Amino acid sequence: DSVLQEIAGILAQTMRQSDIVGRYGGEEFGLILPNTTGEQAYQLCERLRSAIAEYPFYVDTQKTINLTVSIGVCARSAEQTDYKQMLGKADQMLYEGKHKGRNRVEI
């Protein structure tokens, strides 16, 4: 639980005021990035991925662990307006990143 709270803190520090962050399942988070292109979303997620990978998560007062994350991105387009389908596509990209070796952002 403490690791998830620290990840939420990293997300809060990285996100803009207009962005929406929510926990989506056990160890998954969902981000809504209004007025953001696919490339901008990719860059933001790369910053998040890097920040989490570099962050020392304390498991007790003496020991730290490092974590990695995989992130799936789906950008809204004129053709893509169904948010449920977009969430499914982002989830598909997440698992593609995991299959390609983890610690990745896939768009």
Summary of the structure (lengths in Angstrom):
residues: 107
radius of gyration: 14.2
end to end distance: 28.3
largest distance: 51.4
contacts: 259
relative contact order: 0.15
helix: 44%
strand: 15%
